[in-house]
């Protein structure tokens, strides 16, 4: 059969094209959720990347950079892998980026080494993703990273008995584990741990269980979207808020586009997260201005736009370091330990885990100028990914 | 009787010739894919995996008239089983396929025993319930399935110890086409067998079938087992090619999508199932690449057009038109 030989030719041809130092167009494949229930987050990838390109132009080291988008829609590893292969083989991208869901990122990871393509993960938040390939860097967050400070705050705020309620899937279980471990190490007690099916819409019974447990604080994680609203409403309607039980969560429960739906009922909810749209810094102001200039609405900004903006920074740095040639080892080496001031605050890439080290903020939902925001109260400086750091 | 079964009926004697034609057709299609779209092999490989699910669905829906919206369970269990086998050290792709077939058959048996007890709406509800049950278990038993993170790290060994799975998807594609070819030839034969013809009879008129002494329930359960084997094979193939098995492989959406593909191509015809899967995915692929933000609208429009103008599916419609054309010529 000739196809063994053919593949050798093709490989040679691809590597020739890839290593040519001409002033080529360098393509970057972005796989994100562009349609369906998570479309907002994919849209934010594009907003963030567009903002970076608007600021720094589309030329790096004499090469034109072009971003090619593909829709991952839902957790569907087979499809995402096929999309990544298409981007690598057909579009000849030199870098991959994006990936909203963990299984999708996991499916792409094994391709990277053979294809010599570095990948910047801009959301998928399971700690172990960066361990799956030495060519993965991540600019988003992990559940552990945001949850460990939440447990510390809970202790500071005087909570002694906490009830945990998380969505029953990977990130939820990560959040539960991280909170429990940290809170118990600080001397607190977890009196109840509920895992709620992702499709739960009636949170009344769960609130009753929490009430019966005698907890003085609830820690919760649900993925951003309609359920978070139901959860917060049930918390208030069942008299827990009035009864003095505090609500603590990761920022996913109170993303800015959701705040208007939660309404005034949400006032006072505490959360820990790596980015608030209201983050008060010149970098963030400039970033938001860029987004708006690109036609984005301020009400639609989420954490994925910042991850994409910073991800684009890494990709530009990698292109610069390799002068546009395909050299993934050199590219990854160039961003290891890289430090900069992001719209979310000071960040760096941990050379060991290739995950972003960043500040995590304690925030409270407040009304400022008639608008609900997550106002930052306290900063936990330079948090690593606790999920990997502890192993 | 449907036009498709007219073509399937009298040709049982010409079995070998039909087998050769089918094999040649799939090999031809496979070669077109390989040489004309060498950059899209990964995509085509994924479509072949899904085609098995649709063919499997056709066996119970198109041939037996069983209404099901939980068929992905059979596919997903096959995929998880093959994935776990690989992680446990069974890395030979062909052995992984066998594991998938066995797991799919077992799931088909359980599902079939439950679902085919009833007809109509209760059947549909039971099938959904079974699908949801498997999906919930897959989420809960994260030590076996990886939960929502997916079962990652599946790296099958080379086919026949010689051909490694490469990033261009060449090995995966050729392997998948070969498996499809063998499976299709076997299944087309099976579809012409007295057993499958009797299933059609049950579908067309259950009461009459019962009156001539057909044991309806056991037959449907056996058919479900065959469908389970086919779906499990597809699941295993997908696990081998993807390296990750996610919750989507047992999800409701996967089941619903398979039904849409089947209706698009034409139920009650194995070619219809295969072509429906290919057409739907091709359309999806090109439209979503051209417009990642708005492709869903176009998919919706396509489905409405197909259901309005080709209610029996594209392949059945083409078969009917060709038949009419021949008749008209014969009459002249």
Interface residues (C-beta under 8 A of the other chain):
Chain A: X3 X7 X10 X34 X35 X36 X39 X42 X43 X69 X70 X71 X73 X74 X75 X76 X77 X78 X79 X81 X82 X85 X86 X88 X89 X90 X102 X103 X104 X106 X107 X109 X110 X111 X114 X115 X126 X128 X132 X168 X169 X170 X171 X173 X197
Chain B: X34 X38 X39 X40 X41 X42 X43 X45 X46 X49 X136 X139 X140 X142 X146 X147 X148 X149 X150 X152 X153 X155 X166 X167 X168 X169 X170 X174 X238 X241 X242 X243 X244 X245 X246 X247 X248 X249 X253 X288 X289 X292 X293 X294 X295 X296
